[in-house]
Every structure is written in structure tokens, then in C-alpha cells.
Amino acid sequence: MTTATIPRTRFALVGTGGRSTMYSHALLGTYRDRHDLVALCDANPGRMAFYNREFAAKFQVAPLPCYGPAEFERMISEHRVQCVIVTTTDRTHHEFIIRAMEVGCDVIVEKPLTIDVEKCRAIHEVTRRTGRKLRATFNVRYTPVACRIKELLAEHVVGEVFSVHFEWLLDTRHGADYFRRWHRDMRNSGGLMVHKASHHFDFINWLLDSRPETVFGFGDLRFYGRANAEARGDFRPYVSATGDPAAVGDPYALQLTGRDKEMYHDAAVHDGYRRDQNVFGDGISIPDDMAVIARYRNRATLTYHLTAYSPWEGWRCMINGSKGRLEVVNEEGAFVTGAADPRLDRFGSAMPHQAGAMRRILVRPLWEKPYEVPMPTAEGAHGGGDARMLEDIFVGGGEDPLGRAADHRDGTYAIMMGIAANHSFATGQVVRVDELFAGAF
Ligand SMILES: NC(=O)c1ccc[n+]([C@@H]2O[C@H](COP(=O)([O-])OP(=O)(O)OC[C@H]3O[C@@H](n4cnc5c(N)ncnc54)[C@H](O)[C@@H]3O)[C@@H](O)[C@H]2O)c1
């Protein structure tokens, strides 16, 4: 299937934090001859000013006009914006999707689409009423390894899929990062079951070409948080790490320097947003260990585990079918050390191909010898998914036989499992997804 080529478009970005960099740099750099980035909107003027300085230095462009959230519609009309890219904190995605569509814009929104059923309902209502387009960005679908698995299933190497066993591990650098800032509050992110696992559930939905029907799970905060650290005798008394002597030598402490210090620490005078909080501090309301069991509409079952305090980073996915079994191990980093480590990015994300990391795709047909399928290499951010996704979003026109492009329905299916699991964690009940999302779309 070939997707349409994307016509020249006037984009604005709302939410100029870490993730926005990928879009702004793409629009001002690689795709500058195809599209226009015409304005920025954020609640923090310091962060927008930082980006304008960076854009001038990197791309030799004049400062982009900056707007606060209350001036969002004025920004759209003054700059004849056609498409808004939403990279704000998760709990605000719905607000900017709705406001953009109400004034005639299409929207590209980062995962997760939103964090609860009510906001999801409002997004579907405005999409239906205005007829505007929404693109949900799931970069995992664009990673070479995910595409290879999707192709293998399409080739029926395991026949009809009956069950999936999926484990995702976040190491003590990357995983810890979700406990340092806004994600740590359930009201901002929906917890990792929505914020992080929406990637994973979208991946499974896409592989199975189905959506969840029944969900049950347990989620608990066992590792991070003050009470856990105190019980282990590891509590360190600091609130934010940067510049606090109590944080020195703590491998979990994020000392903001350089670009990140300017973007977050220095900009905190405007809104008090602390990027570098103590992961063993107060105020963490999200689980760090989550176990889920689910059944899909097509009768396939899923067992899923997300651990946010692991010694290594990556995932394992085992797929059982009528003709055999597919086993994938994708270690993105074999280990992390507490010391500054050049193989890690600035927030401690593990780099692919770290020494000793194991990456393997194995097909085990029934009654036959298993065979290995070459593991595709994954250069670039997020397993090589980001660059491929940007090409699809900003150029289009390519082959998309795997159906990687995602809309508001895919965005909804991706958060269903996590929202349902959160309900199950809280109530101890089995959750029927259609009942929970009744009338949402
Ligand atoms: N697909 C991926 O791999 C990936 C990776 C990282 C982040 N993300 C997503 O990108 C989004 C942003 O994450 P981030 O890491 O850049 O966070 P961040 O905290 O660095 O940036 C969020 C920005 O939103 C702004 N903001 C918050 N509330 C606002 C409001 N009401 N109005 C206007 N601006 C507001 C903040 O000031 C900040 O600049 C999140 O939804 C996250 O899930 C996706």
C-alpha cells in the first residue's frame, strides 16, 4: 500500500520540552524545504527562548513567534497554522487536540493519545464533528525489529497466533527517569501502564490486528519512592539533585548540565517544573512493577510485565501460534553502571548494541529444528524508529504494506489496556474494556 505524499504544510508545536526537539529539528533541518514550522506554544517562556537560541545557532533561522497556552487560537490564526504537533505532558494532550481541531487544524500527537476515558471520549467527539485528521505517533511500529516481526507473522511462520508473552524492562537509569518528574504523578501520565506501555500495547495490537477485550492485573510501587528506600535503609534527603550535595554519589541522581540545565533547571523559575527530583522522594503515585493478563477480541491472550528498575534495558516477546513459536530477545543495553557512562545518552537511556547485549529472533516451528532470522540493525534514536516515522509523517508517499501509520482509533486501542489495567490494579476486578470505554467512540 502506498501512502499519499504530504503537501507543504504550516506547522506549529505545542509543548517545547525534550520530545519536541525531534520534530522541530526535523522541520527546520531535514524537511525545511518541504514544510514550515511557523510558531511555538508552551506554558514556559524560558524553554521556548532556549529553543529559539538553539534554532538560531543550529539552523541560522530567525526566532519563531512564541505563545502561551491562553494564546493558542491566536497563534493559529496569526500564522495560518494547518497542523499542530502536540508534545505537551500527557494530561494536556486532549486540550490541544480539541482546541486545534475546533479552529480547523489537523493534529499530530505524541503517545499516549490521552490518559483517561473521559478525555478519550472528548477527542473522538471533536474528531467526528470537525472531520479533522489526527495522527498518533507510535515510533515502535517503525523500528526495523518490529517491522521484521510483523512481516514474519504475515508470512505465517507461526500460523494463527494464540498467545503472546511479553516482558519490557526499563533499567535503573531510563526507568528511573519516569520517577524524577511529572510522570511520577498518576494524574499527569496515567502511570507507566498508559504513558509507557501504550507503546507496547500498540505494538501487540498491531501485530495481532485486534484489540483488548478483557484485562486483569496487579501494579505496585515496590522499588522507587520514599517508603521503599527508607525500608531498605537507602533514603537520601534531597528534593532535586542538581547542585545539592546530598545527591552527590547517588547513581539515581540526575545532575542537569549544559543544554538540559538551560532547558529545565534554568527555566524552572517560570513554572517550578523540576526535571531532576529524587526518585526516592515523596509524591510518587505510579507503580514501578506491573503485571497484566488480557484477552483480545480475536481470542489471543497476552501476559505482560513492565519493570521500571531493571539491571538491563530491552524486551522479550514470545509468540505462540498454530504452527510454532516465535521468540524475540531485544536487549538494548546489557547493563548500566552508576558512573557516568559514554554509552548512555544524557538521561541514561541505554544505547543499542551495547557490549554484551543479546538480540535474537528465533522461529521454532512445530516438529522441526528452530532457525534464527537475522536481526535487523537499529541505528538512531528509539531503535531506529524515530527517523523512519518522521520520513513517513513529513514526506509520506512511500510503501506502507505493514500499515504503520496510526490514527485516533489506534491511539485509543493503545491506551485501552493500560487504563483498564489501572482500574484492575485499583479495584482487584477483571475489567471488560468495552464497558469501560462505553460511548467513547
Ligand atoms: N514516542 C516517544 O518515544 C516519546 C519519547 C518521549 C516523550 N514522548 C511524549 O512526548 C510528550 C512530551 O514529553 P517530554 O519528555 O518532552 O516532556 P517535557 O516535560 O520535556 O516537555 C513537556 C512540555 O510541555 C509543556 N507544557 C506542559 N503543560 C502545558 C500546557 N498546559 N500548555 C502548554 N505547554 C505545556 C512543558 O512546559 C514542557 O515544555 C509526552 O506526551 C510524552 O509521552 C514520547
The ligand as a Gaussian input file, in Angstrom:
#p B3LYP/6-31G(d) Opt

LIG

0 1
 N        7.378000       8.436000      21.432000
 C        8.387000       8.544000      22.285000
 O        9.310000       7.754000      22.217000
 C        8.377000       9.653000      23.289000
 C        9.554000       9.966000      23.993000
 C        9.500000      10.992000      24.940000
 C        8.323000      11.677000      25.155000
 N        7.196000      11.348000      24.460000
 C        5.934000      12.072000      24.696000
 O        6.136000      13.453000      24.396000
 C        5.392000      14.257000      25.294000
 C        6.328000      15.264000      25.968000
 O        7.286000      14.583000      26.748000
 P        8.670000      15.287000      27.125000
 O        9.559000      14.215000      27.593000
 O        9.098000      16.180000      26.026000
 O        8.221000      16.169000      28.378000
 P        8.808000      17.577000      28.830000
 O        8.392000      17.780000      30.217000
 O       10.232000      17.668000      28.472000
 O        8.025000      18.615000      27.900000
 C        6.654000      18.911000      28.061000
 C        6.443000      20.367000      27.684000
 O        5.047000      20.656000      27.769000
 C        4.892000      21.929000      28.353000
 N        3.562000      22.051000      28.922000
 C        3.054000      21.395000      29.992000
 N        1.770000      21.758000      30.202000
 C        1.468000      22.675000      29.231000
 C        0.297000      23.424000      28.911000
 N       -0.822000      23.301000      29.623000
 N        0.346000      24.247000      27.854000
 C        1.479000      24.374000      27.112000
 N        2.615000      23.708000      27.385000
 C        2.606000      22.858000      28.422000
 C        6.014000      21.994000      29.394000
 O        6.307000      23.316000      29.778000
 C        7.156000      21.318000      28.635000
 O        7.911000      22.268000      27.909000
 C        4.717000      13.321000      26.279000
 O        3.384000      13.128000      25.889000
 C        5.494000      12.034000      26.134000
 O        4.685000      10.894000      26.359000
 C        7.225000      10.358000      23.527000

